[in-house]
């Protein structure tokens, strides 16, 4: 979900972002499984804000339940992946590769993955 949320952060999902998400997700699950089918739906239609709220609650609960080392590893891996998605659509000559909307979503994801 975080990969898709970042890609839709500026209101549109670019083809480069779609390709990056498909590449990254293929390391986690096969495209034909239920998670892959759900991902395809999210790549076609922007997930609702209620979905983001639900993911955020889930992430906070998960991070609180994990040992600190595992929570940090999860956060670092996910932050790396969302950054890869956010920068995949380029920008102008390397500038502004991450839109304000994408940056805002990235901050929200990082906060959800940060232990309190």
NORNORQUI-V912977 format. One record per helix or strand. SS is the DSSP state (a for helix, b for strand). FROM is the first residue (numbers start at 1). LEN is the number of residues. Records with the same first field share a line. If there is no record, write none. Layout:
# NORNORQUI-V912977
SS=FROM-LEN, FROM-LEN
This chain:
# NORNORQUI-V912977
a=2-9, 15-11, 34-11, 49-17, 68-20, 100-13
b=92-1, 95-1
